[in-house]
Amino acid sequence: SGARDMSQITTPPINRTPIKTFVGEYKLPLVRTAILHEMERGGQVYFVNNRIENIEQIAMEVKQLVPEARVAIGHGQMNERE
C-alpha cells in the first residue's frame, strides 16, 4: 500500500570518512574532477538536482562527462516499480 521497507544505520562504519558537501555554480570541469577524485579513492557521489523535470537530462550530462561512472536516478515521485 505504498509503504516501502527502510533500513537504518545507527552507527557509522569503522574508519568512515566524513561526508563533504559542496554547493556552487554548475561547472562541468569541476563536476568531472570531483566525481573522478571520489571514484579513485573508492568512494561514492550523490549529485543532487532539485528539478525532476530535467533530472534525465542532468543524468545524461553526467554520464557523458564521466562515462566510467555508474549513474542512477532516484526521486520522491517515482512509482514503486522504478
N, C-alpha and C positions, 0 to 999 in steps of 0.2 A: 504493500500500500504506500509506495513512495519512500519508505524509510530505508536507509542504507546502513549496512554494517560499518562501524568505525572503530579502528584500533587507536589506542593512545600509548604514547611512550612517556612515562612519567619521570624517568631519569635519563640523562644523556649517556650515550655510549662512552666507554673509556677512550681517552685521548681525542675526543670530539673537538674539531676546530670550530670556534665561534662563527656564527653567521655574520657575513658582511653585507650590508645593504648600501647600494649606491643609487642615487637619484640624480639624473642630469639630462642634458639635451641628447636627443637620439642621434648619435654619430656612429655610422656603420663601422669605421675602422676601430673605434673604441669597443664597440659591442663584440666584434670578432676577437680582438685581443683578450678581452675579459673572459669570453667563453673558452677560448683555447687555453688560457692560463689555468682556468679551473679544471678543464679536462686533463691537462698534463699532470696535475697533482692528484688526479683520481677523484676529484670532487664532482658536484653536480650543480647545475644552474637552473634557477627558476626565473624566467623572463616574464615580467608582469605587464600586461596590456589592459587598459581599462575600458576598451570598447569591443564588445562582442561582434559588432558589425564588420570590423576589419581584422578580426583575430586570425582568420585563414590567410589573409594577405601578409600579415606580420610573420606568421609561421613560415610561409614560403620564402620571405626575405631572409629569415634566419637560416633556413635550410640551404639557400643559395650562398649565403655568406659563410657558413660553416658546414660544408657538406659532410664532414666526418662526424658531426654531432647527431644524436638521435633526438628528434623534435616531436613532442606530443602536445596536444591541446586539451585543456580542461577548463570548464566554466560552470557556473551555477545553474545555467538554463539548459544544460544537456539532459536528454532523456535517459532513462535507466540503461538502455542498450548501448549507448555511446560510451 
